[in-house]
Amino acid sequence: MDLTQLRAFVAVAKEGNLTRAAEQLHVTQPAVSLQIKALQDYLQLQLFTRSASGMRLSNDGAKLLPYAEKVLAGMSEFRQAAYALHSTISGELAIGTILDPEFTRLGVFLKRLVETYPQLSTKLQQGMSGTVLQQIRAGTLDVGFYLGQPPDDGKTPCHSLALTTFNYRVVAPSGWKNRVAGQGWPSLARLPWLWTPPESAHHRLLSKIFNEHGVSANIVALVDQEPSMLDLVKSGVGLSLIRDSIAIREAHAHGLVIADAVSVPTELSFICQEKRQHEAMIAASFALLNAIWK
């Protein structure tokens, strides 16, 4: 048994067809057939059954597929670790972080970064989305997380990688269902709002929406931390934007009310100065983060 046979096994299992598997592996169909036969002979198991539509995993094959995938993934990690020993990427990478580390997958990113490039160190700076953008443009941060796409405002242009999309929801205190149910932005603007500084994504997103509707928010408090905003909503002070996953959790746990007629779509991006995107340590960080999110 060798890796060539395992690759053939996984490819046929995923494609369900010898021809497509051969194309994926860049070999001939007879070569794939021989590799599957050799693996079955070695294991003394029937891994596939033929059907009108192609090749289908047998019960034994289905049980062994996850193990084959682990072996191939392990080999990929082995090659990556070996490559890291030859890596010349070194220095300190200053990273701007936002929101909570679990949402941005910061821990996984940093672990992969130091394992792959052991001569590279990192410096983290937590802040609001707009602050990260300002510091990247100023050169005090190398890369950072950002909500949305960097604006094309004539200032230092940025290169960005979209990692995921998500929605913000408008969350109201418990007992406010009759005040927010079915209400659009003009009606919601008249209710008390918890507002954020200009550097915040909340400020940027809501200002754009309210400007488009020709209304102004009824601001009762200015807050710069997401946990503080949530606490004030729970206390009955006013409305706030909250990420959809947190909004649903808090609605179940504390009875907070989600405005059902509106939502604010945005995306989590990773950014750097456009002119610096090909620098070795910056390009490496983009490639790793892209692989993690894919």
C-alpha positions as CSV (number, residue, x, y, z in Angstrom):
1,M,0.0,0.0,0.0
2,D,1.3,3.5,-0.9
3,L,0.1,7.0,-1.1
4,T,-0.6,6.8,-4.8
5,Q,-3.2,4.1,-4.1
6,L,-4.7,6.1,-1.3
7,R,-5.0,9.2,-3.5
8,A,-6.7,7.1,-6.1
9,F,-9.1,5.7,-3.5
10,V,-10.0,9.1,-2.2
11,A,-10.4,10.6,-5.7
12,V,-12.7,7.9,-6.9
13,A,-14.7,8.0,-3.7
14,K,-15.3,11.8,-4.2
15,E,-15.9,11.8,-7.9
16,G,-17.8,8.5,-8.1
17,N,-16.3,8.0,-11.5
18,L,-12.9,6.6,-12.8
19,T,-12.6,9.0,-15.6
20,R,-13.1,12.1,-13.5
21,A,-10.8,10.8,-10.8
22,A,-8.1,10.2,-13.4
23,E,-8.5,13.7,-14.7
24,Q,-8.2,15.1,-11.2
25,L,-5.0,13.0,-10.6
26,H,-3.6,13.7,-14.0
27,V,-3.1,10.1,-14.9
28,T,-4.9,7.6,-17.2
29,Q,-8.1,5.8,-16.3
30,P,-6.4,2.3,-16.5
31,A,-3.8,3.6,-14.0
32,V,-6.5,4.5,-11.5
33,S,-8.2,1.1,-12.0
34,L,-4.9,-0.7,-11.3
35,Q,-4.2,1.4,-8.2
36,I,-7.7,0.6,-6.8
37,K,-7.3,-3.1,-7.6
38,A,-3.9,-3.2,-5.9
39,L,-5.3,-1.5,-2.8
40,Q,-8.2,-3.9,-2.6
41,D,-5.9,-6.9,-3.1
42,Y,-3.6,-5.6,-0.3
43,L,-6.5,-5.0,2.1
44,Q,-8.5,-8.0,1.0
45,L,-11.6,-5.8,0.9
46,Q,-14.0,-4.7,-1.8
47,L,-13.9,-0.9,-1.6
48,F,-16.3,0.0,-4.4
49,T,-19.3,-1.4,-6.2
50,R,-20.1,-0.6,-9.8
51,S,-23.4,1.1,-10.6
52,A,-25.0,2.6,-13.7
53,S,-23.8,6.0,-12.7
54,G,-20.2,4.9,-11.9
55,M,-18.3,3.8,-8.8
56,R,-20.0,3.7,-5.4
57,L,-18.3,3.1,-2.0
58,S,-19.0,-0.2,-0.4
59,N,-19.7,-0.3,3.3
60,D,-16.1,-1.2,4.0
61,G,-14.9,1.6,1.7
62,A,-17.1,4.2,3.4
63,K,-15.6,3.2,6.8
64,L,-12.0,3.4,5.5
65,L,-12.4,6.7,3.6
66,P,-12.0,9.1,6.6
67,Y,-8.8,7.2,7.6
68,A,-7.4,7.6,4.1
69,E,-8.2,11.3,4.1
70,K,-6.4,11.7,7.5
71,V,-3.3,10.0,6.1
72,L,-3.2,12.3,3.1
73,A,-3.8,15.4,5.3
74,G,-1.0,14.2,7.6
75,M,1.4,14.0,4.7
76,S,0.4,17.5,3.6
77,E,1.1,18.8,7.1
78,F,4.4,16.9,7.1
79,R,5.5,18.6,3.9
80,Q,4.4,22.0,5.2
81,A,6.4,21.5,8.4
82,A,9.5,20.5,6.3
83,Y,9.1,23.5,4.1
84,A,8.9,25.7,7.2
85,L,12.4,24.5,8.2
86,H,13.7,26.0,4.9
87,S,11.7,29.2,5.2
88,T,13.5,32.5,5.2
89,I,10.5,34.5,6.3
90,S,11.3,36.2,9.6
91,G,10.6,39.4,11.4
92,E,7.7,40.8,13.4
93,L,4.1,40.9,11.9
94,A,1.9,43.5,13.5
95,I,-1.7,42.4,13.3
96,G,-4.8,44.4,14.0
97,T,-7.6,42.4,15.6
98,I,-11.3,43.1,16.1
99,L,-14.4,41.4,17.6
100,D,-13.7,38.2,19.5
101,P,-10.9,35.8,18.6
102,E,-13.2,32.8,18.1
103,F,-15.2,34.6,15.4
104,T,-12.1,35.7,13.5
105,R,-10.4,32.3,14.0
106,L,-7.4,34.2,15.4
107,G,-6.1,31.4,17.5
108,V,-6.0,28.9,14.7
109,F,-4.4,31.5,12.4
110,L,-1.6,32.4,14.9
111,K,-0.9,28.7,15.7
112,R,-0.6,27.9,12.0
113,L,1.5,31.0,11.4
114,V,4.1,30.2,14.1
115,E,4.2,26.5,13.1
116,T,4.7,27.2,9.5
117,Y,7.1,30.2,9.9
118,P,9.0,29.6,13.2
119,Q,11.3,32.6,12.6
120,L,8.3,35.0,12.4
121,S,6.9,36.7,15.6
122,T,3.6,38.5,15.9
123,K,2.3,41.5,17.7
124,L,-1.4,41.9,18.2
125,Q,-3.4,45.1,18.7
126,Q,-7.1,45.0,19.4
127,G,-9.3,47.8,18.2
128,M,-12.3,49.0,16.3
129,S,-12.5,48.2,12.6
130,G,-11.9,51.8,11.4
131,T,-8.9,52.1,13.8
132,V,-7.3,49.0,12.2
133,L,-7.7,50.6,8.8
134,Q,-6.2,53.9,9.9
135,Q,-3.2,52.2,11.4
136,I,-2.6,49.9,8.4
137,R,-2.7,53.0,6.1
138,A,-0.2,54.7,8.5
139,G,2.1,51.7,8.5
140,T,1.9,51.0,12.3
141,L,0.1,47.7,11.5
142,D,1.1,45.3,8.7
143,V,-2.2,43.5,8.4
144,G,-5.5,43.3,10.1
145,F,-9.2,42.3,10.2
146,Y,-11.8,44.7,8.9
147,L,-15.6,44.7,8.6
148,G,-16.7,45.3,5.0
149,Q,-14.4,46.4,2.2
150,P,-11.9,49.3,2.7
151,P,-13.4,52.5,1.2
152,D,-12.1,53.9,-2.1
153,D,-11.8,57.4,-0.6
154,G,-8.6,58.6,-2.2
155,K,-6.4,57.7,0.8
156,T,-3.8,54.9,0.9
157,P,-5.4,52.0,-1.1
158,C,-5.7,48.6,0.6
159,H,-5.7,45.1,-0.6
160,S,-8.4,42.9,1.0
161,L,-9.4,39.3,1.3
162,A,-13.1,38.5,2.0
163,L,-13.2,35.7,4.6
164,T,-16.9,35.3,5.3
165,T,-20.2,37.1,5.1
166,F,-22.7,37.6,8.0
167,N,-25.6,39.7,9.2
168,Y,-26.0,42.2,11.9
169,R,-29.4,42.3,13.6
170,V,-31.1,45.1,15.5
171,V,-31.6,43.9,19.0
172,A,-34.0,45.5,21.5
173,P,-34.6,45.0,25.3
174,S,-36.9,42.4,26.5
175,G,-40.6,43.5,26.3
176,W,-40.0,45.7,23.3
177,K,-41.5,43.3,20.7
178,N,-44.5,45.5,20.0
179,R,-42.2,48.5,19.4
180,V,-39.9,46.8,16.8
181,A,-42.0,44.0,15.2
182,G,-42.5,44.7,11.5
183,Q,-40.8,48.1,11.7
184,G,-38.5,49.4,9.0
185,W,-35.5,51.8,9.5
186,P,-37.5,55.1,9.6
187,S,-39.6,53.8,12.5
188,L,-36.7,52.2,14.3
189,A,-34.7,55.4,14.0
190,R,-37.1,57.2,16.4
191,L,-36.5,54.7,19.2
192,P,-33.6,55.1,21.6
193,W,-30.3,53.9,20.1
194,L,-26.9,53.0,21.6
195,W,-24.4,54.6,19.2
196,T,-20.7,54.0,18.5
197,P,-17.7,56.1,17.6
198,P,-16.9,56.9,13.9
199,E,-14.2,54.2,13.9
200,S,-16.7,51.5,14.6
201,A,-18.3,49.3,11.9
202,H,-21.7,49.9,13.6
203,H,-21.4,53.6,13.1
204,R,-20.3,53.2,9.5
205,L,-23.1,50.8,8.6
206,L,-26.0,52.5,10.4
207,S,-25.0,56.0,9.3
208,K,-25.1,54.8,5.7
209,I,-28.6,53.2,6.1
210,F,-30.1,56.2,8.0
211,N,-28.7,58.6,5.4
212,E,-30.3,56.6,2.6
213,H,-33.7,56.8,4.4
214,G,-33.3,60.5,5.2
215,V,-33.6,60.0,9.0
216,S,-31.4,60.5,12.1
217,A,-31.0,58.1,14.9
218,N,-32.4,59.0,18.4
219,I,-29.0,58.5,20.2
220,V,-29.2,58.1,24.0
221,A,-25.7,56.7,24.7
222,L,-22.3,56.4,23.1
223,V,-20.5,53.0,23.6
224,D,-17.3,51.7,22.2
225,Q,-17.3,48.0,23.3
226,E,-19.7,45.3,22.0
227,P,-20.1,43.6,25.5
228,S,-21.0,47.0,27.0
229,M,-23.6,47.6,24.2
230,L,-25.2,44.2,25.0
231,D,-25.3,44.9,28.7
232,L,-27.1,48.2,28.0
233,V,-29.6,46.5,25.8
234,K,-30.3,44.0,28.5
235,S,-30.8,46.9,31.0
236,G,-33.5,48.4,28.7
237,V,-31.6,51.5,27.6
238,G,-32.1,51.1,23.8
239,L,-31.4,49.4,20.5
240,S,-28.1,48.2,19.1
241,L,-26.6,46.2,16.2
242,I,-25.4,42.8,17.3
243,R,-24.0,40.0,15.2
244,D,-26.7,37.5,14.2
245,S,-25.2,34.5,16.0
246,I,-25.0,36.5,19.3
247,A,-28.4,38.1,18.8
248,I,-30.1,34.7,18.5
249,R,-28.2,33.4,21.5
250,E,-29.1,36.4,23.6
251,A,-32.8,36.2,22.5
252,H,-33.0,32.6,23.7
253,A,-31.0,33.2,26.9
254,H,-32.3,36.6,28.1
255,G,-35.4,37.3,26.1
256,L,-33.9,40.1,24.0
257,V,-36.0,41.0,21.0
258,I,-34.7,40.9,17.4
259,A,-36.3,43.4,15.0
260,D,-37.7,41.0,12.4
261,A,-38.0,43.4,9.4
262,V,-34.4,44.6,9.0
263,S,-30.9,43.2,8.9
264,V,-27.5,44.6,7.9
265,P,-25.3,42.3,5.7
266,T,-21.5,42.8,5.8
267,E,-18.3,40.7,5.6
268,L,-15.2,40.0,7.5
269,S,-12.1,40.9,5.6
270,F,-8.4,40.7,6.0
271,I,-6.5,43.8,4.7
272,C,-3.1,45.3,4.1
273,Q,-1.7,48.2,2.2
274,E,-2.1,47.5,-1.5
275,K,1.6,48.2,-2.3
276,R,2.7,45.8,0.4
277,Q,0.6,42.8,-0.5
278,H,3.5,40.9,-2.1
279,E,5.9,41.3,0.9
280,A,6.9,37.8,2.0
281,M,5.4,37.8,5.5
282,I,2.3,39.6,4.5
283,A,1.7,37.3,1.5
284,A,2.3,34.3,3.7
285,S,-0.3,35.6,6.3
286,F,-2.9,36.1,3.6
287,A,-2.3,32.6,2.1
288,L,-2.6,30.9,5.5
289,L,-5.8,32.8,6.5
290,N,-7.3,32.0,3.1
291,A,-6.6,28.3,3.6
292,I,-8.1,28.3,7.2
293,W,-11.3,30.0,6.1
294,K,-11.7,27.8,3.0
